[in-house]
């Protein structure tokens, strides 16, 4: 399993909101995350490993 430092995050889209800037990011391994950057902080709101089909 990868650690957060093993990922190579690339921003797939970026949107300005009333709270700050939201970035949707994906790693080439298939993991993804959503980051919120406010004037004071940057927070990872959601992070997930690779998504696999079930069935």
N, C-alpha and C positions, 0 to 999 in steps of 0.2 A: 504494500500500500504506500502511496506517495505521502509526503509531508507537504504542508503549505509552501515550503521553500523550494520544492521540486517542480512546481507548476510554472508555466510560461503563460501568464494571463494576457489575453488580447481583448480589447474592448470591441464588442460587436455593435453596440449602440449606446448613445449618451443622450440624456434628456434633462433639461433644466426644469426644476419644480419649485414650489414655494418653500420647500425645506432645504434645497440645495441642488446638487447635480447627482443624478442617479446614473450609474454605469452598469451595463450588463456585460459581463466578461466570461470568456470561455477559454479553456486550456486545450491544447491539441490532444490531450489524453481523454477528453470528453467531459471533464469536470467543469462546473460553471459556478458563478457567484454574482451577486448583485451588491454593488457598493454605493453608499450614500456619502457624498462629500459636502459638508456644511462649511460655512466660513471658519469654524473653530475645530472641526474634527473630520475624520474619515472613518466610516464604520462599515464593516462587512455585515450586511443585513441577512443574507442567505448564502449558504455555500453548500454544494452537493458534489458527491463523487460522480463517477461515470454513470450514465443512465443506461440500463440494460432492458431489452425487451423480455417480457415474461411470457412463457408459454411455448 
